[in-house]
């Protein structure tokens, strides 16, 4: 029995963690408890030394001193202030009036506002619930297909997973040891491409199934001309300017992501104050939610650190590498297996848990296979986004189900009863959008330049791969006795053939 435990401590540790998670035990405490328990078991078996656990206080203090993680409460606070101050309602109303005259106009508005909310709130639940409460009744009122309405709201809400400055990107960058600025730059083009694909699908529906996405009737367009222009300028321009200021300063290097988040939080307070919507209740709610989410992330990170310390000490990382060495196909096989695993797990557990439990195990294997870590980060982020839509456990589906009317209800605007949205209609509605997101994921996987092309990687030299080529000696010449000649030859070689290979 002792020999079995000694030889299989790493897989037993991983299996124990899975059992704890499936039992519903809090993730942070499951991670820490597993790490400590198997740490003591390893010490009793003589595999580990008690000095190993002395590294824990220093690691926990290192997490608390991590400046990058400060961006999480800043961006969370910024998004909640903008959402609770009525920005989502104003954006959806203005965009609906702007795009309303064309077929699929409300769907375009939902996609556009979904991208803006993703760049401000950064939380899927907030985006889906806001659009479900505001846009879904309007779409149902004016004859939109129930499936299309549910699908476009869920898909647009999940953009918060990948559109910078996403909380997902901050967490993934910290776990994978990647610059947050590089993560934002790398995700920019794929996220915009995904928004374009969603709009293209609605355009195709407006041509081939116009009855599913009708235009707003004239009586529903209450704003026109100067009034519409004024509403658009007031509702849309300030948050867009704030987003560009935050991301722009990060992209050009004027501010770190933490500083950009702080600037965004201050900007959100200013915008809410100008609109006279910064009341005590809004501030209390925003601070309470921000503190809860930040504490949640910090405790999971501390728990994963305890787990990771023991798991590596019992050679768990080597066990994971050995498992993936059995997967055929090299880089391609590794990426397929990892993405399938993340996709399936994303239907059951939160992205924080995937990021802190699995990615530290995958990252060393990805580096050894020569995979670009920013590209790998964006692939995982887009995969997590897709899993939010996947029936039967996609979180975005539950968020919409919680606010969508189930049975028939009286619409006060039309003065008649309308049918609600069934769970089956929500599930059917997201299927085309899952396909669209998988197409975007395949495009990013097939063309890494969509991610890496935006990164500034000039001037980096791999000093371990420098080759110095000396000129061939002439026959019969004895250069070993002439150091001056050797020096001249070396300088000449450095001038002609000593350039580093690769980068």
C-alpha positions in Angstrom: 0.0 0.0 0.0 2.8 2.4 0.9 4.6 1.6 -2.4 1.4 2.3 -4.3 0.9 5.6 -2.6 4.5 6.6 -3.2 4.3 5.8 -6.9 0.9 7.4 -7.5 0.7 10.3 -5.1 0.3 12.9 -8.0 -2.7 11.1 -9.8 -4.3 10.4 -6.4 -4.0 14.1 -5.5 -5.6 15.2 -8.7 -8.4 12.6 -8.4 -9.1 13.7 -4.8 -9.5 17.3 -6.0 -12.0 16.3 -8.7 -14.1 14.4 -6.1 -14.1 17.5 -3.8 -15.2 19.7 -6.7 -17.9 17.4 -7.8 -19.2 17.2 -4.2 -19.8 20.9 -4.2 -17.2 21.8 -1.7 -15.9 25.4 -2.0 -13.1 25.5 -4.6 -10.6 27.6 -2.7 -10.9 25.4 0.4 -10.8 22.2 -1.7 -7.6 23.3 -3.3 -5.9 24.3 0.0 -7.1 21.2 1.9 -5.9 18.8 -0.8 -2.5 20.6 -0.9 -2.0 20.5 2.8 -3.3 16.9 3.3 -1.1 15.4 0.6 1.8 17.6 1.7 1.6 15.9 5.1 1.1 12.5 3.5 4.3 13.1 1.4 6.2 14.1 4.5 5.1 10.9 6.3 6.1 8.8 3.3 9.5 10.5 3.2 8.9 12.0 -0.3 8.9 15.6 1.0 10.6 17.5 3.7 8.8 19.6 6.3 10.8 22.7 5.0 8.6 22.6 1.9 5.6 24.0 3.7 7.7 26.9 5.0 7.5 28.3 1.5 3.7 28.9 1.8 3.7 32.2 3.8 6.1 33.7 1.3 4.0 32.6 -1.6 0.8 33.9 -0.1 2.5 37.3 0.6 3.7 37.3 -3.0 0.1 36.9 -4.2 -1.1 39.8 -2.0 1.7 42.0 -3.3 1.0 41.3 -6.9 0.2 44.6 -8.5 -1.3 43.1 -11.6 -4.2 41.6 -9.6 -5.2 45.1 -8.5 -6.6 45.5 -12.0 -9.4 43.1 -11.2 -11.1 45.2 -8.5 -10.5 48.4 -10.5 -12.1 47.1 -13.7 -14.9 45.3 -11.8 -15.8 48.6 -9.9 -15.7 50.5 -13.2 -18.1 48.1 -14.9 -20.5 47.9 -12.0 -20.7 51.7 -11.6 -21.4 52.2 -15.3 -24.0 49.4 -15.2 -25.8 50.4 -12.0 -25.9 54.1 -13.1 -28.2 53.1 -16.1 -25.6 53.1 -18.9 -26.8 49.8 -20.3 -30.4 51.0 -20.6 -29.3 54.2 -22.3 -27.0 52.4 -24.7 -29.6 49.8 -25.7 -32.4 52.4 -26.1 -30.1 54.7 -28.2 -28.7 51.8 -30.3 -32.2 50.4 -30.9 -33.5 53.7 -32.2 -30.4 54.2 -34.3 -30.5 50.7 -36.0 -34.3 50.2 -35.7 -35.2 51.2 -39.3 -33.3 48.3 -40.9 -34.1 44.6 -40.7 -32.3 43.0 -37.8 -31.7 46.5 -36.3 -32.4 45.5 -32.7 -30.1 42.5 -33.1 -27.4 44.7 -34.4 -27.9 47.0 -31.5 -27.7 44.1 -29.0 -24.4 43.0 -30.6 -22.9 46.5 -30.6 -24.0 47.2 -27.0 -22.9 43.8 -26.0 -19.4 44.6 -27.2 -19.4 48.0 -25.4 -20.7 46.4 -22.2 -18.0 43.7 -22.5 -15.4 46.4 -22.7 -16.8 48.1 -19.6 -18.4 45.6 -17.2 -16.2 42.6 -18.2 -18.7 40.3 -16.5 -20.9 37.9 -18.6 -23.7 37.8 -16.0 -24.1 41.5 -16.0 -24.2 41.8 -19.8 -26.7 38.9 -20.4 -29.1 40.0 -17.6 -29.1 43.7 -18.6 -29.8 42.9 -22.3 -32.3 40.2 -21.3 -34.3 42.6 -19.2 -34.1 45.5 -21.6 -33.9 44.2 -25.2 -35.7 40.8 -25.0 -39.2 42.3 -24.4 -38.7 44.7 -27.2 -37.6 42.0 -29.6 -40.5 39.8 -28.6 -42.9 42.7 -28.9 -42.1 43.5 -32.5 -42.0 39.9 -33.9 -38.4 38.7 -33.6 -38.0 34.9 -33.5 -37.7 33.7 -30.0 -34.6 31.5 -30.9 -32.8 34.4 -32.6 -33.6 36.8 -29.7 -32.3 34.4 -27.1 -29.2 33.4 -29.1 -28.0 36.9 -30.0 -28.4 38.1 -26.3 -26.5 35.1 -24.9 -23.8 35.3 -27.5 -23.3 39.1 -27.2 -23.2 38.8 -23.4 -20.4 36.3 -23.6 -18.2 38.8 -25.4 -17.3 40.0 -21.9 -15.0 36.9 -21.8 -12.7 38.0 -24.6 -13.1 41.7 -25.3 -10.4 43.8 -23.5 -10.2 44.8 -20.7 -11.7 41.4 -19.8 -11.2 40.0 -16.3 -10.6 36.6 -17.9 -7.6 38.0 -19.8 -6.2 39.5 -16.6 -6.5 36.2 -14.7 -5.1 34.1 -17.6 -2.2 36.5 -18.1 -1.2 36.3 -14.5 -1.5 32.5 -14.4 0.4 32.0 -17.6 3.1 34.6 -16.8 2.2 36.8 -19.8 2.0 40.6 -19.8 -1.6 41.8 -19.5 -0.9 44.5 -22.1 0.2 41.7 -24.6 -2.9 39.7 -23.7 -5.1 42.8 -24.5 -3.3 43.5 -27.7 -3.5 39.8 -28.8 -7.2 39.5 -28.0 -8.2 42.7 -29.8 -8.3 41.5 -33.4 -10.0 38.1 -32.6 -12.6 39.8 -30.4 -13.4 42.3 -33.2 -13.5 39.5 -35.7 -16.0 37.6 -33.6 -18.3 40.7 -33.3 -18.1 41.0 -37.1 -19.1 37.3 -37.5 -22.1 37.8 -35.2 -23.2 40.8 -37.2 -22.7 39.0 -40.5 -24.9 36.2 -39.3 -27.7 38.7 -38.5 -27.2 40.2 -42.0 -27.6 36.8 -43.6 -30.8 36.2 -41.6 -32.2 39.6 -42.7 -31.8 38.4 -46.3 -32.8 34.7 -46.1 -35.2 34.8 -43.1 -36.5 38.5 -42.9 -39.5 37.5 -40.9 -37.2 36.4 -38.0 -35.6 39.8 -37.7 -38.1 42.5 -38.7 -37.4 46.2 -38.6 -39.0 48.4 -36.0 -42.4 49.8 -37.1 -42.6 53.6 -37.6 -44.6 54.0 -34.4 -41.8 52.5 -32.3 -39.2 54.9 -33.5 -39.7 57.7 -31.1 -36.4 59.5 -31.8 -35.5 61.0 -35.1 -33.2 63.7 -36.5 -31.6 66.1 -34.0 -33.2 64.3 -31.0 -31.7 61.0 -32.0 -28.3 62.5 -32.7 -28.4 64.2 -29.3 -29.4 61.0 -27.5 -26.6 59.0 -29.3 -24.0 61.6 -28.3 -25.1 61.6 -24.7 -25.5 57.9 -24.3 -22.8 56.4 -26.5 -19.9 58.8 -26.8 -18.8 59.1 -23.1 -18.5 55.3 -22.4 -16.8 54.8 -25.8 -14.3 57.6 -25.1 -13.6 56.1 -21.6 -12.9 52.7 -23.1 -10.6 54.1 -25.7 -8.8 56.2 -23.1 -8.3 53.2 -20.8 -7.2 50.7 -23.5 -5.3 53.3 -25.5 -3.0 54.3 -22.6 -2.4 50.6 -21.9 -1.6 49.8 -25.6 0.8 52.6 -26.1 2.5 52.0 -22.8 1.6 55.2 -21.0 -0.2 53.2 -18.2 0.0 49.7 -16.8 -3.2 47.7 -16.7 -3.5 48.5 -13.0 -3.2 52.2 -13.7 -5.6 51.9 -16.6 -8.1 50.2 -14.4 -7.8 52.9 -11.7 -8.3 55.6 -14.4 -11.3 53.7 -15.7 -12.8 53.5 -12.2 -12.4 57.3 -11.7 -13.8 57.9 -15.1 -16.9 55.8 -14.4 -17.5 57.7 -11.1 -17.2 61.0 -13.1 -19.7 59.9 -15.8 -22.2 58.6 -13.2 -21.8 61.9 -11.2 -22.4 64.0 -14.3 -25.6 62.1 -15.0 -26.6 62.5 -11.3 -26.9 58.7 -10.8 -24.1 58.3 -8.3 -26.2 57.7 -5.2 -25.3 56.0 -1.9 -27.0 52.8 -2.9 -25.1 52.6 -6.2 -21.8 53.1 -4.4 -22.6 50.6 -1.7 -23.7 48.0 -4.2 -20.7 48.5 -6.4 -18.2 48.3 -3.5 -19.9 45.3 -2.0 -19.9 43.4 -5.4 -16.3 44.4 -6.1 -15.1 43.3 -2.7 -16.9 39.9 -3.0 -15.5 39.2 -6.4 -12.0 40.2 -5.6 -12.0 38.2 -2.4 -13.3 35.2 -4.3 -10.5 35.4 -6.8 -7.8 36.0 -4.2 -8.9 33.0 -2.1 -9.0 30.7 -5.2 -5.5 31.9 -6.1 -4.2 31.2 -2.6 -5.8 27.8 -2.6 -4.3 26.9 -6.0 -0.9 28.1 -4.8 -1.1 25.6 -1.9 -2.2 22.9 -4.2 0.4 23.7 -6.8 3.3 23.7 -4.3 2.6 20.2 -3.2 1.6 18.9 -6.6 4.9 20.0 -8.1 6.8 18.6 -5.1 5.4 15.2 -5.8 6.3 15.5 -9.5 2.8 16.2 -10.6 4.0 18.4 -13.4 6.1 15.5 -14.7 3.1 13.2 -14.5 1.0 15.7 -16.6 3.8 16.1 -19.1 4.0 12.3 -19.4 0.2 12.1 -20.0 0.4 14.7 -22.8 3.5 12.9 -24.3 1.2 10.0 -25.0 -1.1 12.3 -27.1 -0.2 12.0 -30.8 0.3 15.0 -33.1 2.7 17.2 -31.1 1.5 20.8 -30.8 -1.7 20.2 -32.8 -2.7 17.1 -30.7 -1.9 19.0 -27.5 -4.0 22.0 -28.5 -7.0 19.8 -29.5 -7.0 17.8 -26.3 -6.6 20.9 -24.1 -9.3 22.8 -25.9 -11.7 19.9 -25.7 -11.0 19.6 -22.0 -11.5 23.3 -21.3 -14.7 23.3 -23.5 -16.3 20.4 -21.5 -15.2 21.7 -18.1 -16.4 25.2 -19.0 -20.0 23.9 -19.0 -19.7 22.8 -15.4 -17.3 25.0 -13.5 -16.4 28.7 -13.5 -13.5 30.1 -15.6 -11.6 31.2 -12.4 -11.5 27.5 -11.4 -10.3 26.4 -14.8 -7.6 29.1 -14.9 -6.2 28.4 -11.4 -6.5 24.6 -11.4 -5.7 23.4 -14.9 -3.7 26.1 -16.7 -0.7 25.9 -14.4 -0.5 22.3 -15.3 -0.8 22.9 -19.1 1.5 25.9 -19.3 4.8 24.1 -18.8 3.9 21.5 -21.5 2.8 24.3 -23.9 6.2 26.1 -23.4 8.2 22.9 -24.0 6.2 22.4 -27.2 7.2 25.9 -28.4 3.6 27.3 -28.3 3.4 31.1 -28.2 1.9 31.8 -24.8 -0.2 34.8 -25.8 -1.7 32.9 -28.6 -2.4 30.0 -26.2 -4.0 32.5 -23.8 -6.4 33.9 -26.4 -7.4 30.4 -27.6 -8.2 29.4 -24.0 -10.2 32.6 -23.5 -12.2 32.2 -26.7 -12.8 28.5 -25.7 -14.1 29.5 -22.3 -16.4 32.0 -24.0 -17.9 29.3 -26.2 -18.5 27.0 -23.2 -20.7 29.7 -21.6 -23.2 29.0 -24.4 -23.1 25.2 -24.5 -26.3 23.4 -23.4 -27.3 22.1 -21.0 -25.0 23.8 -18.4 -23.9 27.0 -20.2 -23.9 29.8 -17.6 -25.2 32.4 -20.1 -28.3 30.2 -20.7 -29.1 30.2 -17.0 -28.6 34.0 -16.7 -31.1 34.6 -19.6 -33.5 32.0 -18.3 -33.6 33.8 -14.9 -34.9 37.0 -16.5 -36.8 35.8 -19.6 -40.6 35.4 -19.2 -41.6 31.7 -19.0 -45.4 31.8 -19.7 -47.6 34.3 -21.5 -47.6 37.9 -20.2 -49.4 41.2 -20.9 -47.4 43.6 -22.9 -48.4 47.1 -21.8 -47.2 48.8 -24.9 -49.2 46.7 -27.3 -52.0 46.0 -24.9 -52.1 42.2 -25.6 -50.7 39.0 -24.3 -47.5 37.6 -25.7 -46.0 34.1 -25.4 -42.9 33.8 -23.2 -39.7 32.0 -24.0 -39.2 28.3 -23.4 -36.0 26.7 -22.2 -35.9 24.7 -25.4 -36.1 27.8 -27.5 -33.1 29.3 -25.6 -31.1 26.1 -26.2 -32.0 25.9 -29.9 -31.3 29.6 -30.3 -27.7 29.5 -29.2 -26.7 26.6 -31.5 -25.9 28.8 -34.5 -23.9 31.2 -32.3 -21.9 28.3 -30.8 -21.0 27.3 -34.4 -20.0 30.9 -35.1 -17.7 31.0 -32.1 -16.2 27.7 -33.0 -15.4 29.1 -36.5 -13.7 32.1 -34.9 -11.7 29.7 -32.6 -10.6 27.6 -35.6 -9.6 30.8 -37.5 -7.5 32.0 -34.6 -6.0 28.5 -34.2 -5.2 28.3 -37.9 -3.8 31.8 -38.2 -1.7 32.7 -35.1 -0.8 36.0 -36.7 -4.3 37.2 -35.8 -3.0 37.3 -32.3 0.8 37.7 -32.6 0.7 40.2 -35.4 -0.5 42.9 -32.9 2.4 42.3 -30.5 5.6 44.3 -30.5 8.4 41.8 -30.4 11.2 43.6 -32.2 14.6 43.9 -30.7 14.5 40.7 -28.7 17.6 38.6 -29.1 18.0 35.0 -28.0 21.5 35.1 -26.7 21.5 31.3 -26.3 21.3 30.9 -30.0 24.2 33.1 -31.2 26.7 31.7 -33.6 30.1 33.1 -34.3 31.7 32.0 -37.6 35.5 32.4 -38.0 37.0 32.7 -41.4 38.7 29.6 -42.7 42.5 29.4 -42.1 44.8 29.5 -45.1 46.8 26.3 -45.8 50.1 26.2 -43.9 49.4 29.3 -41.8 50.1 29.1 -38.1 47.6 31.6 -36.6 47.8 30.1 -33.1 51.0 32.0 -32.4 49.6 35.4 -33.5 47.0 36.6 -31.1 46.7 39.9 -33.1 45.6 38.0 -36.2 43.1 36.0 -34.1 41.6 39.2 -32.7 41.3 40.8 -36.1 39.7 37.6 -37.5 37.3 37.5 -34.5 36.2 41.1 -35.0 35.8 40.6 -38.7 33.6 37.5 -38.0 31.5 39.4 -35.5 31.0 42.1 -38.2 30.1 39.7 -40.9 28.8 36.4 -39.5 28.1 37.0 -35.9 24.5 38.1 -36.2 22.1 36.1 -34.0 19.9 33.6 -35.6 16.1 33.8 -35.4 15.0 37.0 -33.6 
